[in-house]
């Protein structure tokens, strides 16, 4: 398994930093902040959803920038290995899946709840979480492969 050549190159350093920053943000927001906000005193479902919509919009924007940074850094690296290219593509594809397929549905649902509708639980949230778990694993693997170069 060949990773990014010349681990001390600026491109490799950017790829490693952006990958682990991206991973850290997902862990902090998706797996810590998101579930905990609903346990805070006085936070109702509509308030939590309103906060979540803002936080995840910001997180996803930063993720898009970090995905681009990783992709550019990998492309600028001398002969990136197959594993690095595949993992970079997988992380970007999972983010795209969330942004293009799952988030629009969740956004429409959130608007309806904020407008006062009472809706049954939705499996779309579980799809987002599943993609987030997969993306977490992919980013961890990518970071490890980049560091092993």
N, C-alpha and C positions, 0 to 999 in steps of 0.2 A: 504494500500500500504506500504509494508515493504521495506526500503532502506538498504543501507550498515549498518550493525550493528556497534556499537561503533564508532561514528562519530569522535572521537578523536584518533583513531588508525592511525598508519603510513600509512597503506594501503588505508584507507579512505581519508587521506590527499592527497596522491599521486593521487588517482582517481579524486578528486575535482580539484586539481591543473592542472593535465593533460587535463581534460575535458575543463576547462575554457581557458587554454592556446591554445588548439586546436580551440575552438570557436573564440577566439580573432584573431588568425592567419587567419582564413577563412574570418572573417569580414574585416580585414585590407587588405588582398590581393585580395580576390575575389570581394568584394563589394566596395572597395575604390581604390586601386592601379590599378587594371585591367581596369576599365572603364576610369579612369582619364588619364592614360598614352596616350591614343589616342587623348586627348584634348590638350596635350602639343605642343607648337610651334615646327614645324619641324619633328614631329614624324609621319612618313608615316605608312600605314598599314603593309608593310613588316617589318619595324623597330619595330613597336609595337608587331607584331607577334613573331619576334625573341626574344624580351625581355620577352614577355609573356611565351614563351616556356621554357626559362631558369627559370623564376620565378616560374611557376607552377610545373616544374620538382622538384625544391627544396622544394616547399610547400608540394607537394604530398609525398616526402620522409620523411619530418618532420611529416606529418600527419600519415604515416604508423608507425613511432616510437611512436607517441602519442597514436594511437589506440592500439598498443601493450601494452604500459604502462597502459592505462586505463583497458584493458582486464586482465592483470596480477594483477593489484591492486584490481579489483573487485573479481577476483578468489581467491585472498589471504585474502579477507575480510571474517569476520565471518558471515555466512548465508546471502549473498546478496539477496535482495528481487527480486521478479519476474520482477518488473518494471525496476530495475537497470540492470538486465541481458538482458531483452528485448531491452532496449534503447542502451546498449553497443553493442549488436549484430546488431541493426539497423544502428548505426553509422558506424560500421565496414563494414557492407554490402553495404551501400551507397558509402563508399570510394572504396570498391572493384569494385562496378559497374562502378564508374568513371574511375578507373585505368585500368580495364580489357576490358570494352566495349566502353566507350566514348573517352578516351584519345588517344588510338591508331588511331582511325579515325581522330580526330583533329590533331594529329601529322602528319599523311600522308597528310592531307589537307594543313597544314602549310608548309611542305616541298615543296609542289607543288607551293604555292603562293611565297615562297622565291626563287623558281627556275624561277619565272617570269610568271607563268600562271595567267590568270585572270579567277576567278571562281565566280559563283553566290553565294549568301548567303546560308549558310547551317543551317539546323535545329539541327544539332548535337551540336552546341554551346548552343542552348536552352535546350537541354537534360542535358548538363553539369550544366548549371545554375539551372535547376529544381532540380537536385540531390543536388546541393550545398545549395539551399534554404531548402530542406528537411533535409539535414544533419545539417544545422544551427539550425532548430527547434528541432531536436532530441538531439543535444548537449546541447542546452539551457534547455530542459526538464530534461536531465540526470543530469546536474549540479544542478538544483533545487532539484531534488529528492535526490541526494547525500547530499546536504546541509541540507535538511530537516530531515536527519537521526538522 
